[in-house]
Amino acid sequence: MSTTQPVTKTILDNGLTVVTKEMHHAPVASFMIWYRVGSRHEIPGITGISHWVEHMMFKGTPNFPGSELDRMISREGGHWNAFTWLDFTAYYETMPSNRIDLALRLEADRMTNTIMEADEVESERNVILSERGMYENDPRFRLSEELTAVAFRVHPYHHEVIGDEADLHVMTRDDLYHHYRRYYVPNNAIAVVVGDFDTEAMLARVQNLFGMIPAGAATTPVHRQEPAQRGERRVALSGPGDAAYLTFAYKIPGAAHPDYFALALLNAAFAGGSSLGMFGGGGTNKSSRLYKALVDTELAAAAFGSLEPTIDPFLYTLHAVARHGRSLADVEAALEAELARLAAMPVTQTELDRALKRAKAEFVLAGESITGQAQLLGLAEAVIGDYRWFETVLERIHAVTLDDIERVRQTYLHKNNRTVGWYEPTEEEEVA
């Protein structure tokens, strides 16, 4: 038998989507539950609620007390975690395959039986406020929050996943529990299982544990789409720190749009580094045009680009950290000049080939582990609605042409479509 079997997708009668992939390389399995709820589903007054609910899910149920959960997973040789993002919240356990049933039982139970005791909600309020306070000490977070709020005036992508401090102070236990009951239902969830198991037996077990959970009401789509931007927007911050930061943020389409992969390769060719905006990534970008223009010239200590696969249009960002003694005005002028050079001297076939090689290597690395495979399959289902998007990534990037890259540059990388952010450190203490 092959060590890897085809992916299967099954939808249970209650609406739960189940994606499985057998990989018999090692006696390990990863189980994930993805809920189609993230910060994009939040409105003023409850921003940050999806992330807070994620925290509360670790407080346990009568059947799986929170004080015991870590011990239950670790003594079986497993590890677990969760993450909340713009479009989704996900939970996972990676364990020896003969112990993965614990993960299924745990996730089926906390899909329905999480209690959220009032005293635990209050305790976690302080934890999350402290977490937000820690983020606010990072100039990069402060700049990102302000810049995104300016870039998105209508769409709920405008607020950070952790939420606004004002909302974190006033949300109630009932707010959290209502959010949980509304979104943590089978028809709003994706179960992903990857690893050393038999698909037929695994599907039967998922059906046994999750199949009897009632479907919930259909969730309300996000209708507040961002209108077209008609001019450059700018934001300037100052505060504690020992470096100055510059960001150019361009509105780009969501991951399902045909232009997404051309933009990913434009980023790989121009800025280098992580190129597909998914799990994994990394690597050096020292050979990129951006690095040579800003870092090699000693204007910036670092320079890179990034984009994320999202449901609705989000941002392609170019970042630079000014070298000590260099002004943000000088760094911005150099970045403008390099973007103008990109327009005059478009990406070459040699640069595209290098970008393709980097993108392929990073993508393969991201899916090398069983957990990585589960993350990529779940991401594709949660964001695109089809795991096959993940399976066709390499085919899609190889289909991108130089004309495609130049077309998306012209379409999206212009002043009227961008928000510029500056963060300059100050020596004085801030006045409250």
C-alpha positions as CSV (number, residue, x, y, z in Angstrom):
1,M,0.0,0.0,0.0
2,S,1.2,3.5,-0.8
3,T,2.3,5.6,2.2
4,T,-0.1,8.3,1.1
5,Q,-3.7,7.9,0.0
6,P,-6.0,10.4,-1.9
7,V,-7.9,13.0,0.1
8,T,-11.5,12.3,0.8
9,K,-14.2,14.9,1.6
10,T,-17.5,13.9,3.2
11,I,-20.3,16.1,4.5
12,L,-22.4,14.6,7.3
13,D,-26.2,15.0,7.5
14,N,-25.7,17.7,10.1
15,G,-23.5,19.7,7.8
16,L,-20.1,18.9,9.2
17,T,-17.4,18.8,6.5
18,V,-14.9,16.0,7.0
19,V,-11.6,16.0,5.1
20,T,-9.3,13.0,5.5
21,K,-5.9,12.1,4.1
22,E,-4.0,8.9,5.0
23,M,-0.3,9.3,5.4
24,H,1.5,6.1,6.7
25,H,5.0,7.6,6.9
26,A,4.9,7.4,10.7
27,P,2.5,6.2,13.4
28,V,1.2,9.7,13.9
29,A,-2.1,11.5,13.2
30,S,-3.3,15.0,13.4
31,F,-6.9,16.0,14.1
32,M,-8.2,19.5,13.5
33,I,-11.5,21.3,13.9
34,W,-11.8,24.5,11.9
35,Y,-14.8,26.9,12.6
36,R,-15.7,29.4,10.0
37,V,-15.6,32.3,12.4
38,G,-12.9,34.9,13.0
39,S,-12.6,38.6,13.5
40,R,-14.4,39.3,10.2
41,H,-17.7,38.1,11.9
42,E,-17.4,40.7,14.7
43,I,-19.1,44.0,15.0
44,P,-18.3,47.0,17.2
45,G,-19.0,46.1,20.8
46,I,-17.7,42.5,20.5
47,T,-14.5,42.9,18.6
48,G,-12.0,40.2,19.8
49,I,-14.8,37.8,20.8
50,S,-13.7,35.0,18.5
51,H,-10.2,35.0,20.0
52,W,-11.6,35.2,23.6
53,V,-13.9,32.2,22.9
54,E,-10.9,30.3,21.7
55,H,-9.3,30.9,25.1
56,M,-12.4,29.8,26.9
57,M,-12.5,26.5,25.0
58,F,-9.4,25.5,26.9
59,K,-11.2,25.8,30.2
60,G,-12.8,22.4,29.7
61,T,-16.2,20.7,30.1
62,P,-17.6,18.4,32.8
63,N,-16.3,15.5,30.9
64,F,-12.9,17.0,30.1
65,P,-12.0,19.4,33.0
66,G,-9.7,22.2,32.0
67,S,-7.2,21.4,34.7
68,E,-6.7,17.9,33.2
69,L,-6.6,18.7,29.5
70,D,-2.9,19.4,29.1
71,R,-2.0,16.3,31.2
72,M,-4.4,14.1,29.2
73,I,-2.8,15.1,25.9
74,S,0.8,15.1,27.0
75,R,0.7,11.8,28.8
76,E,-0.3,10.2,25.5
77,G,2.7,11.8,23.7
78,G,0.7,14.4,21.9
79,H,0.6,18.2,21.6
80,W,-2.3,20.6,20.9
81,N,-3.0,24.2,20.3
82,A,-5.4,26.6,18.6
83,F,-5.3,29.9,16.6
84,T,-7.8,32.6,15.6
85,W,-7.5,34.6,12.5
86,L,-9.5,37.0,10.3
87,D,-11.7,34.3,8.7
88,F,-11.5,31.2,11.0
89,T,-10.7,29.7,14.4
90,A,-8.9,26.3,14.4
91,Y,-8.0,23.7,17.1
92,Y,-5.6,20.8,16.6
93,E,-4.1,17.8,18.3
94,T,-1.2,15.8,16.9
95,M,-0.7,12.4,18.6
96,P,0.4,8.8,18.2
97,S,-2.1,7.4,15.8
98,N,-3.3,4.8,18.3
99,R,-4.2,7.6,20.7
100,I,-5.9,10.0,18.3
101,D,-9.3,9.0,19.4
102,L,-8.8,11.2,22.5
103,A,-8.6,14.2,20.2
104,L,-11.9,13.3,18.5
105,R,-13.7,12.7,21.8
106,L,-12.3,16.0,23.2
107,E,-13.3,18.1,20.2
108,A,-16.8,16.5,19.9
109,D,-17.4,17.2,23.6
110,R,-16.2,20.8,23.6
111,M,-18.2,21.6,20.5
112,T,-21.3,21.2,22.6
113,N,-20.5,21.2,26.3
114,T,-18.2,24.1,27.0
115,I,-19.6,25.9,30.0
116,M,-17.8,29.3,30.3
117,E,-18.1,29.9,34.1
118,A,-18.5,33.6,34.9
119,D,-15.4,33.6,37.2
120,E,-13.3,32.0,34.5
121,V,-14.5,34.6,31.9
122,E,-13.4,37.4,34.3
123,S,-10.1,35.7,34.9
124,E,-9.5,35.4,31.1
125,R,-10.5,39.0,30.6
126,N,-7.4,40.0,32.5
127,V,-5.3,37.6,30.6
128,I,-6.4,38.9,27.3
129,L,-6.1,42.6,28.3
130,S,-2.5,41.8,29.4
131,E,-1.9,40.1,26.1
132,R,-3.2,43.1,24.3
133,G,-1.0,45.3,26.5
134,M,2.0,43.3,25.5
135,Y,1.2,43.7,21.8
136,E,0.9,47.4,22.3
137,N,4.5,47.6,23.5
138,D,5.5,46.4,20.0
139,P,5.6,49.3,17.5
140,R,4.8,46.9,14.7
141,F,1.5,45.9,16.2
142,R,0.6,49.5,16.9
143,L,1.4,50.5,13.3
144,S,-0.5,47.5,11.9
145,E,-3.6,48.3,13.9
146,E,-3.7,51.9,13.0
147,L,-2.9,51.3,9.3
148,T,-5.5,48.5,8.9
149,A,-8.1,50.6,10.6
150,V,-7.4,53.4,8.0
151,A,-7.3,51.0,5.1
152,F,-10.6,49.4,5.9
153,R,-13.4,51.8,6.9
154,V,-16.3,49.5,6.2
155,H,-15.2,45.9,6.1
156,P,-14.7,44.2,9.5
157,Y,-11.1,43.4,8.6
158,H,-10.4,46.8,10.0
159,H,-9.9,45.7,13.6
160,E,-7.3,43.4,15.1
161,V,-8.0,39.8,15.9
162,I,-7.4,40.4,19.6
163,G,-10.1,43.2,19.5
164,D,-10.4,46.8,20.7
165,E,-9.5,47.4,24.3
166,A,-12.8,49.2,24.9
167,D,-14.8,46.0,23.9
168,L,-12.5,43.7,26.0
169,H,-13.5,45.7,29.1
170,V,-17.3,45.4,28.6
171,M,-18.0,42.1,26.9
172,T,-20.0,39.7,29.1
173,R,-20.1,36.0,29.7
174,D,-23.4,35.9,27.8
175,D,-21.8,37.6,24.8
176,L,-19.1,34.9,24.7
177,Y,-21.5,32.0,25.2
178,H,-23.9,33.3,22.5
179,H,-21.0,33.6,20.0
180,Y,-19.9,30.0,20.9
181,R,-23.5,28.6,20.5
182,R,-24.0,30.5,17.2
183,Y,-20.8,29.5,15.4
184,Y,-19.6,26.3,17.1
185,V,-22.0,24.1,15.2
186,P,-21.3,21.2,12.8
187,N,-22.6,23.0,9.7
188,N,-20.1,25.8,10.4
189,A,-17.2,23.4,11.0
190,I,-14.6,21.4,9.1
191,A,-12.9,18.3,10.6
192,V,-9.6,17.5,9.1
193,V,-7.8,14.2,9.9
194,V,-4.3,13.4,8.4
195,G,-2.0,10.6,9.3
196,D,-1.7,6.9,10.0
197,F,-5.3,5.6,10.0
198,D,-7.9,3.7,7.9
199,T,-10.2,6.2,6.2
200,E,-13.3,4.1,6.4
201,A,-12.8,3.4,10.1
202,M,-12.0,7.0,10.8
203,L,-15.1,8.3,9.0
204,A,-17.2,5.9,11.0
205,R,-15.7,7.2,14.2
206,V,-16.3,10.8,13.2
207,Q,-19.9,10.0,12.4
208,N,-20.3,8.2,15.7
209,L,-19.0,11.2,17.7
210,F,-20.1,14.2,15.7
211,G,-23.0,12.9,13.6
212,M,-25.6,13.2,16.4
213,I,-24.7,16.9,17.2
214,P,-27.6,19.0,15.9
215,A,-26.9,21.5,13.1
216,G,-27.2,25.1,14.0
217,A,-28.9,28.0,12.3
218,A,-27.2,29.2,9.1
219,T,-24.6,31.9,9.8
220,T,-25.1,35.4,8.4
221,P,-22.7,36.3,5.6
222,V,-20.5,39.3,5.9
223,H,-22.2,41.9,3.6
224,R,-20.1,45.0,4.4
225,Q,-17.8,44.9,1.5
226,E,-15.1,47.6,1.4
227,P,-15.7,50.3,-1.4
228,A,-13.0,51.0,-3.9
229,Q,-10.2,53.2,-2.5
230,R,-9.8,56.5,-4.5
231,G,-6.7,57.9,-3.2
232,E,-3.6,57.3,-1.0
233,R,-4.2,57.2,2.7
234,R,-1.5,57.9,5.3
235,V,-1.1,57.3,9.0
236,A,1.8,58.5,11.2
237,L,2.4,57.3,14.7
238,S,5.1,58.0,17.3
239,G,5.8,56.3,20.6
240,P,8.3,54.2,22.5
241,G,10.8,52.1,20.5
242,D,14.3,52.1,19.2
243,A,13.5,51.8,15.4
244,A,11.4,53.5,12.8
245,Y,9.0,51.5,10.6
246,L,7.5,52.0,7.2
247,T,4.7,50.1,5.6
248,F,3.1,50.3,2.2
249,A,-0.2,48.4,2.2
250,Y,-2.1,47.7,-1.1
251,K,-5.6,46.3,-1.4
252,I,-5.5,43.0,-3.2
253,P,-8.2,40.3,-3.9
254,G,-8.9,37.3,-1.7
255,A,-7.3,33.9,-2.3
256,A,-10.0,32.6,-4.6
257,H,-9.4,35.4,-7.1
258,P,-7.4,34.5,-10.3
259,D,-4.9,37.2,-9.5
260,Y,-3.8,35.9,-6.1
261,F,-1.0,33.6,-7.3
262,A,0.3,36.2,-9.7
263,L,0.5,38.6,-6.8
264,A,2.2,35.9,-4.6
265,L,4.9,35.5,-7.3
266,L,5.3,39.2,-7.8
267,N,6.0,39.4,-4.1
268,A,8.4,36.5,-4.3
269,A,10.3,38.1,-7.2
270,F,10.3,41.7,-5.9
271,A,10.6,41.2,-2.1
272,G,11.7,37.6,-1.7
273,G,11.2,35.6,1.4
274,S,7.9,33.9,2.2
275,S,5.9,33.9,-1.1
276,L,2.6,32.1,-0.7
277,G,1.3,33.6,2.5
278,M,0.5,30.3,4.2
279,F,1.9,28.2,6.9
280,G,5.7,27.7,6.7
281,G,7.6,30.2,4.6
282,G,10.9,31.8,5.7
283,G,14.2,31.7,3.9
284,T,16.4,34.6,2.9
285,N,15.4,37.5,0.6
286,K,18.9,38.9,0.1
287,S,18.8,38.5,-3.6
288,S,15.5,40.4,-4.0
289,R,15.2,43.9,-5.6
290,L,13.7,45.2,-2.4
291,Y,16.5,44.0,-0.2
292,K,19.2,45.3,-2.5
293,A,17.5,48.7,-2.8
294,L,16.9,49.3,1.0
295,V,19.2,47.0,3.0
296,D,22.3,46.7,0.9
297,T,22.3,50.5,0.6
298,E,22.2,50.7,4.5
299,L,18.9,52.7,4.5
300,A,17.1,49.8,6.2
301,A,18.0,47.1,8.6
302,A,15.3,44.9,7.2
303,A,12.8,44.9,4.3
304,F,10.2,42.3,3.2
305,G,6.8,41.8,1.7
306,S,3.8,39.7,2.8
307,L,0.3,38.7,1.8
308,E,-2.2,36.3,3.4
309,P,-4.9,34.1,1.8
310,T,-8.2,35.6,2.9
311,I,-11.8,35.2,1.9
312,D,-12.4,38.9,1.1
313,P,-9.9,41.4,-0.3
314,F,-7.2,42.2,2.2
315,L,-3.7,43.7,2.0
316,Y,-0.3,43.1,0.3
317,T,2.3,44.9,2.5
318,L,5.8,46.0,2.0
319,H,7.7,46.7,5.2
320,A,11.0,48.4,6.0
321,V,12.8,49.0,9.3
322,A,14.9,52.1,9.1
323,R,18.5,51.8,10.0
324,H,19.6,54.0,13.0
325,G,20.3,57.5,11.7
326,R,18.2,57.1,8.6
327,S,14.9,58.9,8.2
328,L,11.7,57.3,7.1
329,A,11.4,60.0,4.4
330,D,14.7,58.7,2.9
331,V,13.5,55.0,3.2
332,E,10.2,55.9,1.6
333,A,11.9,57.7,-1.3
334,A,14.1,54.7,-2.0
335,L,11.1,52.4,-1.9
336,E,9.2,54.7,-4.3
337,A,12.2,54.7,-6.6
338,E,12.4,50.9,-6.6
339,L,8.7,50.6,-7.4
340,A,9.2,53.0,-10.2
341,R,12.1,50.9,-11.4
342,L,9.9,47.8,-11.2
343,A,7.4,49.6,-13.6
344,A,10.2,50.6,-16.0
345,M,12.0,47.2,-15.8
346,P,9.4,44.5,-15.1
347,V,10.2,41.2,-13.5
348,T,12.4,39.0,-15.8
349,Q,12.1,35.3,-16.6
350,T,15.2,34.7,-14.4
351,E,13.6,36.4,-11.5
352,L,10.3,34.5,-12.1
353,D,12.1,31.2,-12.2
354,R,13.9,32.0,-9.0
355,A,10.6,33.0,-7.4
356,L,8.9,29.8,-8.6
357,K,11.7,27.7,-7.1
358,R,11.4,29.5,-3.8
359,A,7.6,29.3,-3.7
360,K,7.7,25.5,-4.5
361,A,10.3,24.8,-1.8
362,E,8.4,26.8,0.8
363,F,5.1,25.1,-0.1
364,V,6.6,21.7,0.0
365,L,8.2,22.5,3.4
366,A,4.9,23.8,4.8
367,G,3.2,20.5,4.0
368,E,6.1,18.2,4.9
369,S,4.7,17.2,8.3
370,I,1.4,15.6,9.1
371,T,0.3,18.6,11.0
372,G,1.3,20.9,8.1
373,Q,-0.8,18.8,5.7
374,A,-3.8,19.1,8.0
375,Q,-3.3,22.9,8.3
376,L,-3.0,23.4,4.6
377,L,-6.1,21.3,3.8
378,G,-8.1,23.0,6.5
379,L,-7.0,26.4,5.4
380,A,-8.1,25.7,1.8
381,E,-11.5,24.5,3.0
382,A,-12.0,27.4,5.5
383,V,-11.0,30.2,3.1
384,I,-11.8,28.8,-0.4
385,G,-14.4,26.2,0.5
386,D,-12.5,23.5,-1.4
387,Y,-9.4,21.6,-0.3
388,R,-8.5,21.1,-3.9
389,W,-7.2,24.6,-4.0
390,F,-4.3,23.3,-1.8
391,E,-3.7,20.4,-4.1
392,T,-3.5,22.6,-7.2
393,V,-1.2,25.3,-5.8
394,L,1.9,24.2,-7.6
395,E,0.0,23.8,-10.9
396,R,-1.5,27.3,-10.5
397,I,1.8,29.1,-9.7
398,H,3.5,27.4,-12.6
399,A,0.8,28.7,-14.9
400,V,1.6,32.4,-14.0
401,T,3.3,34.3,-16.8
402,L,5.4,37.4,-16.9
403,D,2.4,39.2,-18.5
404,D,0.3,38.2,-15.5
405,I,2.8,39.6,-13.0
406,E,3.1,42.9,-14.9
407,R,-0.7,43.1,-15.2
408,V,-1.3,42.7,-11.4
409,R,1.5,45.2,-10.7
410,Q,-0.3,47.8,-12.8
411,T,-3.7,46.9,-11.4
412,Y,-2.9,46.9,-7.7
413,L,0.5,48.6,-6.9
414,H,-0.4,52.2,-7.4
415,K,-0.8,55.2,-5.1
416,N,-4.6,55.4,-5.2
417,N,-4.8,51.8,-3.9
418,R,-2.4,52.1,-1.0
419,T,-2.2,53.1,2.6
420,V,1.2,54.3,3.9
421,G,2.1,54.0,7.6
422,W,5.0,55.5,9.5
423,Y,6.1,54.7,13.1
424,E,8.8,56.9,14.6
425,P,10.3,56.3,18.0
426,T,10.2,59.1,20.6
427,E,12.5,59.5,23.6
428,E,9.9,61.3,25.7
429,E,7.4,59.4,27.8
430,E,3.9,59.3,26.3
431,V,1.3,61.4,28.1
432,A,-1.7,59.3,29.1
